[in-house]
Amino acid sequence: MPTVPVVERCDVPERVLLRKYRDGIGYADCYFSDVPDSISQRTFVEAFYTTALFKLERAVLRWFAGRPSTDVEARELAAGDRQSFAAWRVEDRTADELLVADFTGRTRSWLMASPISDAANGMRTRLYFGSAVVPRPDVATGKRTMGFAFHALLGFHAAYSRALLRAARSRLLAKPGPGA
């Protein structure tokens, strides 16, 4: 029996904050993973930004971009008490979604926790992670372009996106339940 991937690529859902980038100029992608429990948006965002893998990214941002961050700040972002975190600022937020833009304004990251209930599987949550990249003007032509680096790093980006969502999922599944 073939195994179902833990993280799958999907189209950006309709009527979500990331959709404007999927339907506009540039690039947008989306990945999802289902977890067999009810997970809040706040819990998902905190777990995502505090995984060991994401902490490596945070360290790189601290060293090379002068953008330090802490787990406490990640918790505050998740709770809606912070409008910036490391290299990102909140672009938009709903009860179920978080859309952040990096300090250059070129990339976006999006997280959404969506409850799913059905008779066969009971209550579970679909965790989404997506990214968007907006083109920049070419200095020679003035046309908006994604640039060489975007195309060169697209394969890495896809693998890294899957790894980030897988790490958040693992962190959420490893957390002890109430009373543990």
N, C-alpha and C positions, 0 to 999 in steps of 0.2 A: 504494500500500500504506500503510495507516494506521500511524503510529508508536506504539509502546508508551510510555506515560508513564514517565518515569524514577522518579517517586515515585507510589505508589498508596495509596489509603485501603483499609483492610481491617478486619475485626472483630478484636478483641483475641483472640489465640490461646488455646486451652484450656490449662490447667495452666501458666500463666506468672504471675509476681509481680503484674503489673498487673490480672490477671483479677478479683481480689477487689474492685477498684473498679468494674469493668465490671458485675459481678454484684451489687454492693451499691448503696447510695444514691449519688447524684451522677452524674457524667459521666466517661466514659473514651473515648478515641479511639486509633487506631493507624494508622500509615503504614509502608510498607515500600518497599525498593528493593533490587534484586539487583545484585551486582557479580560480574564474571567472574573471581573469584580466591578463594583461601582467606584470609579476614580473621578475626583473633582478636577476641574481645570487648575485650580490652585495647587493641588497635590502634584499634578502632572508637570506643570511649569517648574515647580521647585525641584522635582526629581530630575527633570531634563537638564537644568542648569547646574546641578550639583553632582552629576555622575563623575567618575574618575576620568572618563574620556573628555568630557567637556571642561573639566578642570585643567587638562593639558592645553586646550584652546585658550582658556582664561590666562594661563601662565604665559603663553606666547604673546597674547595681547598686552599683558603687563610689561613683558620684557621689550617687545619691539614697537609697541604703539603707545606705551605709557598709559594704558587703560586698566588699572587694577580693579579687582572685584573680589567679593567674599561670598561665602554661603549665606551669611545674614542678609546681604543685599539681594541675593537670589530669592530668598524667602520673602523679602519686602516687595520685590517685583511680582512674585506670584500672588501676593496678597493684595496687590493693587496700590501699595503704599509708596511705590517708587516709579519714577518716569524714565529713569535711565539705569543702565546696568552694563558695566564693562564698556564695550565698543558700541552699544546699542541705545537707542531711545525709543520709547513707546510711540508708535505711529497711530495705533488704534487698538481698542480693547472692547470686548463684550464679556458677558458672563461666561461664555464658553470658548472665547478666542483671545489670542494675543498676537499682535503684529508689531514687530520691531524693525527699525531701520538702522543700518550701521552708520557710523559717524561720517562716512564719505557720502552717504545718501544713495549709494549704488546698489546695495543689496538689502533684501528683506528676509526675515525669518518669521515663520508663522506656526503657532501651536494651537491645537484644538482637541478637547476631550469631549466625545459625543456618546451619550448613553445609548445602548442598544438592548432591547429586550425581545426575546422570542421564545416560543414554547420549547423548541428543541435545545436551546443553549442557556436559557434563563437570562439573568442580568449580566451584561458585560459592558465594557467601554471600548470604543474605537478611538485610539490615540492617533492624531495626525501631526505630521511635521512637513512643512513645505518651505520653499525658498523662492525668491524672485531676484532677478538681476535686471536692472534697467540699463539700456545702452548709453554710452557717452558719446558726445560729439567728436568726430575725428578732426584733429586740428588742421589737417591739410584740405579736407573736402567739406567739412561742416556737417556731413551726414552722420547720423547716429549709428554707432556700430558697437557690437559686443566686444570686439578686440581679440587679439591672438590668445591672450592668457585665459580668457573665458573658455574658448574652444579647447585649448590644451589641457585645462583642468577639469573639464566636464565629467570625465570618467571617475576621477578622484572624488569630485563633489558627490556624485551619485553613491559611491561606496561609503563615503564618510557620512552622508545623510542617513543611510540605512544603519550604519554603526551607531550613530547618535541615538536614533529612535530605539534600536535594540538595547542599548545601554540604559536608557530611561525605563523601558519596559522591564528589564531585569531588576532594576533598582526598585520599581514599584512592586514587583512580585516577591521580592525578598524582604520587604518591610513586614514586621510582625503585626498581626491584627490587634484589635482592641483587647486589652487585658493580658497581652502576652508579655 
